[in-house]
Amino acid sequence: MTDLVTNAQLVLLARTLHVPLERIAHLERLGAPRLHELQQRMSGKLFDQHNPVFDRISSLVPIVPLGISLPIVQRVVPPTMTGRAAGAVGVQHPKKAVDALTRLTVAYAADCAPFLDPRTVGQLADDAPPAPVIEIVNELLRRRDYITAGPFLAFATPELIRAVEAGVPDDEGLIRSAAYAYSGEHISAIVRQLLDGNSRRLPGLLRTVIDGSKELRLAALSVFARCAPDVISDVGDILFDTAPPSAIADLISTFLGAGATADMLRFLGQLSPPTLTRLALNPVTGDIAEDLVGAVDGSSELALWRGVLEPLARTPETVRRRAGARLAQLDTATLVLLPAIAQAARLWAPLLWVLAATDVDVQARLGELWATSTRLDPDFLERRITDQRLDSLLATLTATLRVLRPL
C-alpha cells in the first residue's frame, strides 16, 4: 500500500465491517476519497438499521434520572450496546448527553467510544465539555486505540483543540490518531494550534517523530502532508531546525523505502525557500535525485512535480545534470505535458534551473518535443529564461524550439 491516507481509510472500513484487513485489501484501488465515502455510507447503513431501538431508548431518557440509570447501565449493559445507542440518543437529548458524559467512568466511556456513530460525534462535540472528552482521549491513547481517537480529533472544535494541546501529553498518540482523520482542514487546525499555542509543542513532537518507529514516521508524514501550505512551511522550518542533516536523510530513506514517495513530495513541495535550500544541500538529495524524477513519470499532479523540481533546482550543478538527464528519459507523453504543468503550477523557474545544467542532447530532445507536440511559444519561453538569466545555458533548448516550431 503506497498511499498512506488510502491505507488509513482501508483500516477504518475493515473495522466498520468487522472483517480482517486482508479480506478487503483489494479495495485499495478505489483510492482514499472513495474508500472514505464507502466507509461513511456503510457505517450509516449499519446504524440506521437500529433506529427503532434507539428511538425506544430515547423515549425513556426524559423519564429515568441519569443518577439512577447510568450506574445500572455501566454494570449490566455491554459497551457495544451503549456506544451504538449513545450517539443517536445524545443528538436527540444533547443536555442529557453532556450530563451523562460527566457521570460515566472514563474506562467505560472509552469502552463505548469505538461503537459511536461517526455521524453523531461532530454534533455532540459542539456541546461536550472539553475536560471529560480529554480524559477519554487520554485513555484511548493509553490503550493505543488510535483508530477510535482519530474521529474525536477530526471533529474537534477550536475550544477542544486548545484543550488537546494543553491536556493530551502523548505526542506519538496524537500523531498516530490524526493519521486516521480524513479531513486535511481539521488536521491543519490541530497542527496550527500545536504551532501557535502557548505550549509550543511542535519541536518536541517532531523530536519524538525523528526518534520514533517507521510506523510513527509514516503517520506523521500522512498528517503533515495534508496540512495547508502555510502550516507545512512552518512545520518544515522547525523540522530542519530540530533535526541534523543525517536525521533528515534517515527520514527520507524511511519514506522512500516504505513507498511513500508521493506523500513525501506533497510535503517537500510546500517547504519555505530557505528550508528547500537546506534540503537541496543535504547529500541525500543528490543520492535520490534520479529516483525523485522517475517518481513523477506519467503523473500530472502539480503537487508532486513541485516536490521534485523545487528542491532539485537548488542542488549543485552535478546533481541537476543527472536529474535533467533522467527527466529527458521520461515517457514522451509526460514530457509533452511538462510545459503545461510548469505553467499551471508556476514551476518554470525551477524547471529551467534543472535544465540549465543539462547537456545539449537533453535540451535538443526537449526542444524537439515541445516544438512539434505542444503550443509552447518560443518567445514566451525565452522571456522565462531571460527572467532567470539562463540565456547562454539554455541556448540549445531555445534554438531547437525556434527551428522546429511549425510556422
Secondary structure, 3 states (H helix, E strand, C coil): CCCHHHHHHHHHHHHHHCCCHHHHHHHHHHHHHHHHHHHHHHHHHHHHCCHHHHHHHHHHCCCCCHHHHHHHHHHHCCHHHHHHHHHHHHHHCHHHHHHHHHHCCHHHHHHHHHHCCHHHHHHHHCCCCHHHHHHHHHHHHHCCCHHHHHHHHHCCCHHHHHHHHHHCCCHHHHHHHHCCCCCHHHHHHHHHHHHHCCCCCHHHHHHHHHCCCHHHHHHHHHHHHCCCHHHHHHHHHHHHHHCCHHHHHHHHHHHHHCCCHHHHHHHHCCCCHHHHHHHHCCHHHHHHHHHHHHHCCCCCCHHHHHHHHHHHCCCCHHHHHHHHHHHHCCCHHHHHHHHHHHHHCCCHHHHHHHHCCCCHHHHHHHHHHHHHHCCCCHHHHHHHHHHCCCCCCCHHHHHHHHHHCCC
